[in-house]
Amino acid sequence: MLAARIAVITFGTALLCFVLAEGLFDNHEDRIAGSHCRSHAPVPVMVSVLNGLATGLLLAAAVSLLCLLVLLFRYPSERGAVAVPLTTVGLVASVLFMLGAGYETVRFEPASTGHNPCAFSNR
C-alpha cells in the first residue's frame, strides 16, 4: 500500500534528520564547553532547520498512517488483525516524536533580564 510506504519513508527520513541534528549539536557543544557560566547553549540554525524538517516529516508520517488505518477499517482483510495494532503503535510513536521535536524547535527561553548564573547570591 502506498500509505504504508510513505509512512515508512517519511518516518525513516525524520529519524535521519534527528541523527544529523544531534551530530551537529554535539560538534557545537564542544566549542561551548569553555564557558562554564552559561545557563543555556545557543542552538545552530541548521539544527533548528533539521528539527523542523523532522517535525514536518513526522506529521506526514502520521497523516499517512491515519489514512492507512482508515483503509484497513474500511476494507477488512485477514492481515488487518496484525496491521491495525502495528499501524496504531506507529501512529502514536510518530505523533509523540512529532510533538517532542516541535517543542524542541519552537521552545522559547525565558527572558530574564539581569540573570547571571555565575553571580553569587545576595542572601
C-alpha positions in Angstrom: 0.0 0.0 0.0 1.2 3.5 -0.9 0.3 4.9 2.5 2.5 2.4 4.3 5.4 3.1 2.0 5.0 6.9 2.5 4.8 6.4 6.3 8.0 4.3 6.4 10.0 6.6 4.2 8.9 9.8 6.0 9.5 8.3 9.4 12.9 7.0 8.4 13.9 10.3 6.9 12.7 12.1 10.1 14.9 9.9 12.2 17.8 10.6 9.9 17.2 14.3 10.3 17.2 13.9 14.1 20.5 12.0 14.0 22.1 14.7 11.8 20.8 17.5 14.0 22.1 15.7 17.1 25.5 15.3 15.4 25.7 19.0 14.5 24.7 20.0 18.0 27.3 17.7 19.6 30.0 19.3 17.5 28.8 22.7 18.5 28.7 21.8 22.3 32.4 21.1 22.2 33.0 24.8 21.4 30.6 26.0 24.1 32.2 23.8 26.9 34.8 26.5 27.5 32.2 28.8 29.1 31.2 27.3 32.4 28.8 30.1 33.4 26.3 29.7 30.6 22.9 28.6 31.6 21.9 27.7 28.1 23.7 26.9 24.8 22.9 28.7 21.6 21.5 26.4 19.0 22.9 26.5 15.5 20.4 27.4 12.8 20.9 24.1 10.9 19.9 22.1 14.0 16.6 24.0 14.2 16.0 23.6 10.5 16.6 19.8 10.7 14.4 19.5 13.7 11.7 21.5 11.9 12.0 19.3 8.8 11.8 16.2 11.0 8.6 17.6 12.6 7.1 18.1 9.2 8.1 14.6 8.1 6.6 13.1 11.2 3.4 15.0 10.5 3.3 13.5 7.0 4.0 10.0 8.5 1.2 10.5 11.0 -1.3 11.5 8.3 -0.3 8.6 6.1 -0.6 6.2 9.0 -4.0 7.6 9.8 -5.0 7.1 6.1 -3.8 3.5 6.3 -5.9 2.9 9.5 -9.0 4.2 7.7 -8.3 2.0 4.7 -7.7 -1.0 7.0 -11.0 -0.5 8.8 -12.9 0.3 5.5 -11.6 -2.8 3.7 -11.1 -5.5 6.3 -8.8 -8.4 5.4 -7.0 -11.3 7.2 -3.9 -9.1 7.6 -5.9 -6.5 9.5 -5.5 -8.4 12.7 -1.8 -7.7 12.7 -1.7 -4.5 10.6 -4.1 -2.4 12.7 -2.2 -2.7 16.0 1.1 -2.1 14.3 -0.2 0.9 12.5 -1.7 2.2 15.7 1.6 1.9 17.5 3.4 3.6 14.6 0.8 6.4 14.6 1.2 7.0 18.4 5.0 6.9 18.1 5.0 9.3 15.2 2.7 11.8 17.0 4.8 11.7 20.2 8.1 12.2 18.3 6.4 15.0 16.3 5.3 16.8 19.5 8.7 16.4 21.1 10.5 17.7 18.0 8.1 20.5 17.6 8.5 21.5 21.2 12.3 21.5 21.0 12.2 23.5 17.8 9.9 26.3 18.9 10.6 26.4 22.7 11.5 29.9 23.8 13.9 30.6 26.6 12.5 32.7 29.5 13.6 36.3 29.1 15.1 37.1 32.5 16.9 40.4 32.4 19.9 40.7 34.5 20.2 37.0 35.2 23.8 36.0 35.8 24.2 32.2 36.6 27.8 32.8 37.8 27.0 35.6 40.2 26.8 34.9 43.9 23.5 35.2 45.7 22.9 38.2 47.9 21.2 36.0 50.6 
